[in-house]
Amino acid sequence: MSYDEENVASFWCKACSEALCQPCRVAHRRSKLLSTHKVIAIDDVSKTDIRMPVSIDNTCPRHTWKTIEVYCHDHNALCCVLCVTLSHRRCTHVSSLEDTTKMLSLDVIECELGKMNDESKTIVEEDENKLTTLEYNYQNMTSNVAMMIKKAKDKLDDLHKRFQIGLDVTYRRHRESLHERLRNNRIFQANIENTNQLMRVVKGKSPVVDTFIVTEQSKTQLLRHVRRLQQKTGDKHNTFELKIRYDDVLENVISVMTSVGRLEVSSSLSSSSHDSFTSIRQIIDILQATSSVTSFSESTSSSDMLSDVGHVAVPSSSIALRIDVWTGSLSLVKSVHKDSIDGLGIQWLTGGVFIEGEGLLAIDDYRMLLFDDSYDYIRHYDMDNCPIDITRGFEPNELLMTQTNESVIRCTFRDGVLTTVDRIRRTQQCWGIDTLADNVLTGTNYSVEISTSDFKQVASIPKRGNNTFVAASPRGLLYHRDEDVIVCRSRDGKEVFRHVCKCIKEPRGIVVYQDGNVYVCGMESRDIHLISHDGSKDRILLPSTYGITRPYAILLHHCDVMAGKRGL
């Protein structure tokens, strides 16, 4: 078995205390040393006194040299001491694992997990039934098509046979007519030859009188031969050209028919599976919102644990919200599959910008794609280097764009025409780009650079993690990633807050709405997160269960939020 293969374990070896898949079980049995081991089905393990070992990994996923020692009740997050110091300084309910386990209450979670298990069984059974139906449909269609083709072939073979019989009869009749004509003409030709030979013999050896007599007799004989030939052949035809005028139906079959038939597939999600998925998503929300402990009465405040860590106050937003983003739900307006975009083979959509009166410019590999206000594809613009991110510049119709060759492109877009104005070389690879007042923000692998509008560096803020995307808010704040942490800073670079979204992995695209709330793409966790303006709370706006794949960029258009993904 190759190293990259994965098989579900179905058996348990009591002697080795290991789970085995089917191929491993066969190898187990063939080995002389292992052949005597008792191997049973994993389903039977619970019926015996065998206990399968459970390995608990208490290593911090973000700081692998640290162990998990603390639980943050505000975020339902397992943390090491370093996590608390860096990412949970503002959390008010943080306790040690020992204190947390004293209040452990898993009844609700176990109940919800039981419901989820039932729903997942429903989905599996539904998929198994649909797979059986699809297999039957495939076999039935294969048989029907073969039968239809055979009927068509049998019909054509029968028509061919009947036509061939008629062709044979016609051919033999006209061939016999030509043979008869040819025979008579050959006889006539022989009589002429005989007459000519007789005349040559008589001419030199007989008296003139005899020659005259023979000549007259020959003329009479030739006249009789011609009359006889005329009677037998007359105006009988000697030219027969066989042609066929194909039936119109056959002509259409040959010229018009390009396939046996058009395969049509109608697909849908069954109502039972849809309901089960909806239930599972609701259960996930309940689990994420449900703490494993009964109360916070015995928890230790993070301020007690981190008394040496200072805090920066964040003013609350003065903008009134038109909708409650913390309770509202998203609805899909439109999605465009990559294969429908003019055959371009879309791979990565890493950024974009809305241009009033022009549409949406989205970045992909060596192109920029233009969509209209309805998000329908219009055309593309080839680029000499791979573009990464794009934002509005400081002048009307001006755009700033980062590329993989450590450069920033200043360009204009007007009336569908893209024009490069300037190319600014940078010393580091630039990823994200945005403008904050009269400054330019660019994210590199190791820092966030703040520059003037003509790209003279003002400040450099060190950070961790690659592929840094940045965002500026209307309130004069800037945001960037620091590994899996979202950091908010004031314009002078001073840190305002750090926030760890629940379960986020590899945050990429960041955008800030006018209310100050922050939207973040979790590329590896396959979800979209919402962070409050002050970093005090967050919400998974689009979980991975919705089917979104590797979200890389998110854009704001008036009051609309659009997510860019790997492939549309």
C-alpha positions in Angstrom: 0.0 0.0 0.0 1.4 3.4 -1.0 2.0 6.0 1.7 -0.6 8.4 0.4 -3.4 5.9 0.5 -6.1 6.1 3.2 -8.3 3.2 4.3 -10.9 3.1 7.0 -10.0 0.8 9.9 -12.5 -2.0 10.3 -10.6 -4.4 12.6 -8.9 -4.5 15.9 -5.9 -6.6 16.9 -6.0 -7.4 20.6 -2.4 -8.4 20.8 -1.0 -5.3 19.0 -3.7 -2.9 20.3 -4.0 -1.4 16.9 -6.7 -0.7 14.4 -6.4 -2.4 11.0 -7.9 -1.8 7.6 -8.7 -4.7 5.3 -5.3 -4.7 3.4 -3.4 -4.5 6.8 -5.5 -7.4 8.2 -4.5 -9.6 5.2 -0.8 -8.7 5.8 -1.3 -9.4 9.5 -2.7 -12.8 8.8 0.1 -13.7 6.3 2.9 -12.8 8.8 4.2 -15.8 10.7 4.8 -13.7 13.8 1.4 -12.0 13.7 -0.8 -14.8 12.3 -1.7 -16.1 15.8 -3.0 -12.7 17.0 -6.7 -12.4 17.7 -8.3 -9.9 15.3 -11.9 -8.9 15.7 -14.2 -6.4 14.0 -14.1 -2.9 15.5 -17.9 -3.0 15.9 -17.4 -5.9 18.3 -14.8 -4.1 20.4 -17.6 -2.5 22.6 -19.0 -6.0 23.3 -15.7 -7.1 24.9 -13.5 -5.8 27.7 -11.0 -4.5 25.1 -10.3 -0.8 25.5 -9.1 1.1 22.4 -6.4 3.6 23.4 -7.3 7.3 23.0 -4.4 9.7 22.3 -4.9 13.2 23.6 -2.8 15.9 22.0 -2.5 18.8 24.5 0.0 20.8 22.3 -1.0 24.3 21.4 -1.8 24.4 17.6 -0.3 27.9 17.3 2.7 27.6 19.6 3.8 24.0 19.3 6.4 24.3 22.1 3.6 25.1 24.6 0.9 22.9 26.1 -2.7 23.9 26.6 -3.3 25.1 30.1 -6.1 27.7 29.9 -9.6 28.0 28.6 -11.1 31.2 27.3 -14.9 31.2 27.9 -15.4 34.4 25.8 -14.2 32.5 22.7 -14.7 28.9 23.7 -11.0 28.5 22.9 -8.3 26.2 24.3 -5.1 28.3 24.9 -1.6 28.1 26.1 -0.3 30.9 28.3 1.3 32.6 25.3 -2.1 32.6 23.4 -3.7 34.4 26.4 -0.9 36.9 26.5 -1.0 37.7 22.8 -4.6 37.1 21.7 -6.9 37.1 24.7 -5.7 40.0 26.8 -9.1 41.7 26.7 -11.1 38.6 27.5 -12.8 38.8 30.9 -13.5 35.1 31.5 -10.4 33.0 31.3 -9.7 30.1 33.7 -7.2 27.3 34.1 -8.2 23.8 32.7 -8.3 22.5 36.3 -10.9 25.1 37.3 -12.8 24.7 34.1 -13.2 20.9 34.4 -14.7 21.3 37.8 -17.7 22.9 36.1 -17.7 20.4 33.2 -21.2 19.8 31.8 -21.4 17.9 28.6 -25.1 16.9 28.6 -26.1 19.6 26.1 -23.2 18.9 23.8 -23.7 15.1 23.9 -27.4 15.7 23.1 -26.6 17.9 20.1 -23.9 15.5 18.9 -26.5 12.7 19.1 -28.8 14.8 17.0 -26.0 15.5 14.5 -25.2 11.8 14.3 -28.8 11.0 13.5 -28.9 13.7 10.8 -25.6 12.5 9.3 -27.0 8.9 9.1 -30.0 10.3 7.3 -27.7 12.0 4.8 -25.6 8.9 4.3 -28.6 6.7 3.8 -30.1 9.2 1.3 -26.8 9.4 -0.6 -26.6 5.6 -0.7 -30.1 5.4 -2.1 -29.3 8.1 -4.7 -26.1 6.3 -5.7 -28.1 3.1 -6.2 -30.7 5.0 -8.3 -27.9 6.7 -10.3 -26.3 3.2 -11.0 -29.7 1.8 -12.1 -30.3 4.9 -14.3 -26.8 4.5 -15.9 -27.4 0.8 -16.6 -30.9 1.4 -17.9 -29.7 4.2 -20.2 -26.8 2.1 -21.5 -29.2 -0.7 -22.3 -31.8 1.6 -23.9 -29.2 3.4 -26.1 -27.7 0.1 -27.2 -31.2 -1.2 -28.1 -32.0 2.0 -30.0 -28.8 1.8 -31.9 -29.4 -1.8 -32.7 -32.9 -1.0 -34.0 -31.5 1.7 -36.1 -28.8 -0.6 -37.4 -31.4 -3.4 -38.1 -33.6 -1.0 -40.0 -30.7 0.3 -42.1 -29.5 -3.3 -42.7 -33.0 -4.2 -43.9 -33.2 -1.2 -46.1 -29.8 -1.9 -47.4 -30.7 -5.5 -48.3 -33.9 -4.5 -50.1 -32.1 -1.8 -52.0 -29.3 -4.2 -53.0 -31.8 -6.7 -54.3 -33.4 -4.0 -56.5 -30.0 -2.9 -57.6 -29.0 -6.4 -58.6 -32.2 -6.9 -60.7 -31.7 -3.6 -62.5 -28.1 -4.3 -63.1 -28.6 -7.8 -64.5 -31.4 -6.6 -66.8 -29.4 -3.8 -68.4 -26.3 -5.9 -68.5 -28.2 -8.6 -70.5 -29.5 -5.9 -72.9 -26.0 -4.7 -73.5 -24.7 -8.3 -74.1 -27.4 -8.9 -76.7 -26.6 -5.7 -78.5 -22.9 -6.5 -78.4 -23.5 -9.9 -79.9 -25.5 -8.5 -82.9 -22.9 -5.8 -83.5 -20.1 -8.4 -83.5 -22.0 -10.5 -86.0 -22.5 -7.5 -88.2 -18.8 -6.6 -88.0 -17.8 -10.2 -89.0 -20.1 -10.1 -92.1 -18.5 -6.8 -93.1 -15.0 -8.3 -92.7 -15.9 -11.3 -94.7 -17.3 -9.1 -97.5 -14.1 -7.0 -97.6 -12.0 -10.1 -97.8 -14.1 -11.6 -100.7 -13.8 -8.3 -102.6 -10.0 -8.3 -102.2 -9.7 -11.9 -103.5 -12.0 -11.4 -106.5 -10.5 -8.1 -107.5 -7.1 -9.4 -108.7 -7.9 -12.9 -109.9 -11.3 -12.8 -111.7 -12.5 -11.2 -114.9 -14.1 -7.9 -114.6 -17.5 -9.4 -115.2 -17.2 -11.8 -112.3 -15.9 -9.0 -110.1 -18.9 -6.9 -111.0 -21.3 -9.7 -110.1 -19.6 -10.3 -106.8 -19.8 -6.6 -106.0 -23.5 -6.4 -106.6 -24.2 -9.5 -104.6 -22.1 -8.2 -101.7 -24.1 -4.9 -101.7 -27.3 -6.9 -101.5 -26.0 -9.0 -98.7 -24.7 -5.9 -96.8 -28.1 -4.3 -97.1 -29.8 -7.4 -95.6 -27.2 -7.4 -92.7 -27.9 -3.7 -92.0 -31.7 -4.3 -92.0 -31.2 -7.4 -89.7 -29.0 -5.4 -87.3 -31.5 -2.6 -87.3 -34.3 -5.0 -86.4 -32.3 -6.6 -83.6 -30.7 -3.5 -82.1 -32.4 -0.5 -83.6 -32.5 2.3 -81.0 -31.7 0.0 -78.1 -29.6 2.0 -75.5 -26.0 1.1 -74.9 -25.4 3.7 -72.0 -26.6 2.9 -68.5 -25.4 5.2 -65.7 -26.5 3.9 -62.2 -27.3 6.7 -59.8 -29.1 6.9 -56.5 -31.2 9.6 -55.0 -31.0 9.1 -51.3 -34.1 9.5 -49.2 -34.4 12.9 -47.5 -34.5 11.3 -44.1 -31.2 9.5 -44.7 -29.6 12.6 -46.0 -30.7 14.5 -42.9 -29.2 11.7 -40.7 -25.9 11.9 -42.5 -25.6 15.7 -42.7 -27.5 16.9 -39.6 -27.2 14.2 -37.0 -23.9 14.6 -35.1 -24.7 12.4 -32.1 -26.9 9.6 -31.0 -28.6 11.9 -28.6 -28.1 14.7 -26.1 -27.3 13.6 -22.6 -29.3 15.7 -20.2 -28.6 15.7 -16.5 -31.0 17.3 -14.0 -29.6 17.5 -10.5 -31.1 18.6 -7.2 -30.6 18.3 -3.5 -33.3 16.1 -2.0 -35.5 17.8 0.6 -34.5 15.3 3.3 -30.8 15.9 2.8 -31.3 19.7 2.7 -33.3 19.5 5.9 -30.5 17.4 7.5 -27.8 19.8 6.5 -29.9 22.7 7.8 -30.2 20.9 11.1 -26.5 20.1 11.3 -25.6 23.8 10.6 -28.0 24.8 13.4 -26.5 22.2 15.7 -23.0 23.5 14.9 -24.1 27.1 15.8 -25.5 25.7 19.1 -22.3 23.9 19.8 -20.2 27.0 19.1 -22.4 29.1 21.3 -22.6 26.5 24.1 -19.9 26.4 26.7 -18.8 23.1 28.2 -19.0 24.6 31.7 -22.1 25.5 33.7 -21.1 29.0 34.9 -18.2 31.5 35.1 -18.5 31.9 38.8 -15.3 30.1 39.5 -13.4 31.2 36.5 -10.4 33.5 36.8 -10.5 36.9 35.1 -8.0 37.5 32.3 -7.1 40.8 34.0 -5.9 38.8 37.0 -3.8 36.5 34.8 -2.5 39.3 32.6 -2.1 42.2 35.0 1.1 43.2 33.3 -0.5 43.6 29.9 -1.9 47.0 29.0 -5.0 47.7 27.0 -5.9 50.4 24.5 -9.4 51.7 24.7 -11.5 51.5 21.5 -14.3 54.0 21.1 -17.6 52.5 20.2 -19.0 53.2 16.7 -21.4 56.1 16.4 -22.9 54.7 13.1 -26.4 53.3 13.5 -26.8 49.9 11.9 -29.5 49.3 9.4 -29.5 45.6 10.1 -28.2 43.5 13.0 -25.2 41.7 11.5 -24.9 39.6 14.6 -28.3 37.9 14.1 -29.0 38.4 10.4 -28.4 35.6 7.9 -26.8 35.7 4.5 -28.5 34.8 1.2 -26.8 34.0 -2.1 -27.5 36.6 -4.7 -25.4 35.1 -7.5 -22.5 32.8 -8.1 -20.6 32.4 -11.4 -18.8 29.1 -12.2 -15.3 29.5 -13.5 -16.0 27.3 -16.5 -18.6 29.7 -17.8 -16.2 32.7 -18.0 -15.3 32.6 -21.7 -13.1 29.4 -21.3 -10.4 31.3 -19.4 -9.6 28.6 -16.9 -10.0 30.7 -13.8 -7.6 29.6 -11.0 -7.2 32.2 -8.3 -9.3 35.3 -7.5 -7.1 37.2 -5.0 -8.6 40.7 -5.1 -10.9 43.2 -6.8 -12.3 46.7 -6.8 -15.7 48.2 -7.8 -15.5 51.2 -10.2 -18.6 53.3 -10.5 -20.1 53.2 -14.0 -17.6 50.5 -15.1 -18.2 47.4 -13.0 -16.1 45.0 -11.0 -12.4 44.4 -11.8 -11.3 41.1 -10.3 -7.7 39.8 -10.3 -6.8 36.3 -11.5 -3.3 35.0 -12.3 -2.0 36.9 -15.4 -5.3 38.7 -16.0 -7.9 41.2 -14.7 -11.5 40.2 -15.3 -14.2 42.8 -15.9 -17.8 42.1 -14.7 -20.8 44.3 -15.1 -23.1 45.5 -12.3 -25.0 42.2 -12.5 -21.7 40.3 -12.0 -21.8 39.0 -15.6 -18.4 38.5 -17.3 -17.6 41.2 -19.9 -13.9 40.7 -20.9 -10.4 40.3 -19.6 -7.1 42.2 -19.6 -3.8 40.3 -19.9 -1.0 41.4 -17.5 2.7 41.0 -17.9 3.1 39.7 -14.3 0.9 38.0 -11.9 -1.4 40.6 -10.1 -2.2 39.9 -6.4 -4.3 42.8 -5.0 -5.9 46.0 -6.2 -7.4 49.1 -4.6 -8.5 52.7 -5.5 -5.8 55.3 -5.8 -5.8 59.0 -4.9 -6.9 60.4 -8.2 -10.2 59.8 -10.1 -10.1 56.5 -12.0 -6.7 55.7 -10.5 -5.9 52.2 -9.3 -3.0 50.7 -7.4 -2.1 47.1 -7.9 0.6 44.7 -6.4 2.4 42.1 -8.6 4.5 39.1 -7.9 7.7 40.7 -9.2 8.0 43.0 -6.1 6.4 46.0 -7.8 3.3 48.1 -7.4 1.5 49.3 -10.6 -0.2 52.6 -10.8 -2.8 52.6 -13.6 -6.1 54.2 -14.7 -9.3 52.6 -15.8 -11.7 54.7 -17.8 -14.4 53.7 -20.3 -13.2 50.1 -20.3 -9.6 51.0 -21.1 -6.8 49.9 -18.7 -3.7 52.1 -18.9 -0.5 51.6 -17.0 0.9 54.9 -15.7 3.8 54.0 -13.4 5.6 50.9 -12.0 7.1 51.3 -8.5 9.8 48.8 -7.6 9.7 47.5 -4.0 12.4 45.8 -2.0 10.0 43.0 -0.7 7.2 40.9 -2.2 4.0 42.9 -1.7 0.7 41.1 -1.2 -2.3 43.2 0.0 -2.6 46.9 -0.7 -5.0 49.7 0.5 -5.1 53.4 1.1 -5.5 55.1 4.4 -6.1 58.9 4.1 -3.0 60.1 2.1 -1.0 57.0 2.9 -0.5 53.6 1.1 -0.6 50.4 3.1 1.1 47.3 1.7 1.5 43.9 3.3 4.7 42.0 2.9 5.7 38.5 4.2 7.2 40.0 7.4 5.8 43.5 7.8 3.1 46.1 7.1 4.6 49.0 5.2 3.1 52.6 5.5 4.1 54.9 2.7 3.2 58.3 1.3 1.2 58.6 -1.9 4.5 58.6 -3.9 5.7 55.5 -2.1 8.2 57.0 0.3 8.3 54.8 3.4 6.9 56.3 6.6 6.8 53.2 8.9 7.4 49.5 8.9 5.4 47.3 11.3 6.9 43.8 11.9 4.5 40.8 11.9 4.4 37.0 11.5 3.0 34.8 8.8 3.1 35.2 5.0 0.6 36.5 2.4 -0.3 39.6 4.3 -3.5 41.4 3.2 -4.4 44.8 4.7 -7.5 46.9 5.1 -8.2 50.5 6.1 -11.4 51.6 7.9 -13.3 54.9 7.5 -12.4 55.6 11.1 -8.7 55.8 10.3 -7.7 52.4 11.6 -5.7 49.7 9.7 -6.0 45.9 10.0 -3.7 43.0 9.1 -3.1 39.4 9.9 -0.4 38.2 12.3 -0.3 34.5 11.7 -4.0 33.5 12.5 -4.6 36.7 14.6 -6.3 39.8 13.2 -4.6 43.0 14.5 -6.2 46.5 14.6 -3.9 49.5 14.7 -4.2 53.2 14.7 -2.8 55.3 11.8 0.5 55.8 13.7 0.9 52.0 14.0 -0.1 51.7 17.6 -1.9 48.4 18.4 -5.6 48.9 19.3 -6.6 45.2 19.7 -5.8 41.7 18.7 -8.5 39.2 17.9 -8.5 35.4 17.3 -11.6 34.3 15.4 -13.1 30.9 16.3 -11.3 28.1 14.3 -10.0 30.4 11.6 -7.0 29.2 9.6 -4.9 31.2 7.2 -6.8 34.5 7.1 -6.3 36.3 3.8 -8.8 38.9 2.5 -9.8 41.6 5.0 -12.3 44.4 4.5 -13.9 46.9 6.9 -17.5 48.2 6.5 -18.6 51.7 7.3 -19.9 50.6 10.6 -16.4 49.5 11.6 -17.1 45.8 11.6 -14.4 43.7 10.0 -14.9 40.8 7.5 -12.2 38.2 7.1 -11.7 35.2 4.8 -10.3 32.0 6.4 -8.7 30.4 3.4 -7.8 27.0 5.0 -10.7 26.9 7.4 -13.0 27.7 4.4 -15.2 30.2 6.1 -16.0 33.9 6.4 -15.7 35.7 9.8 -17.2 38.9 11.2 -15.3 40.8 13.9 -17.0 43.7 15.8 -15.6 47.2 15.5 -13.9 47.0 19.0 -12.7 43.4 18.7 -14.9 42.2 21.6 -16.7 39.5 19.7 -16.9 37.6 16.4 -19.2 35.4 14.4 -18.7 32.9 11.7 -20.7 34.5 9.0 -20.3 31.7 6.4 -19.1 28.4 7.9 -17.4 25.7 5.8 -20.5 23.6 5.8 -22.0 26.1 3.2 -19.6 24.6 0.6 -17.4 27.7 0.1 -13.9 26.6 -1.0 -10.7 28.4 -0.1 -12.0 32.0 0.1 -9.2 34.4 -0.7 -10.7 37.9 -1.0 -13.8 39.7 0.1 -15.1 43.0 -1.4 -17.7 45.5 -0.3 -20.1 47.1 -2.8 -22.3 49.7 -1.2 -24.2 47.5 1.3 -23.3 44.2 -0.4 -20.5 41.8 0.7 -19.0 39.6 -2.0 -16.5 36.8 -1.4 -13.9 35.9 -4.0 -12.8 32.3 -4.1 -10.3 30.1 -5.7 -12.2 29.6 -8.9 -15.5 31.5 -9.0 
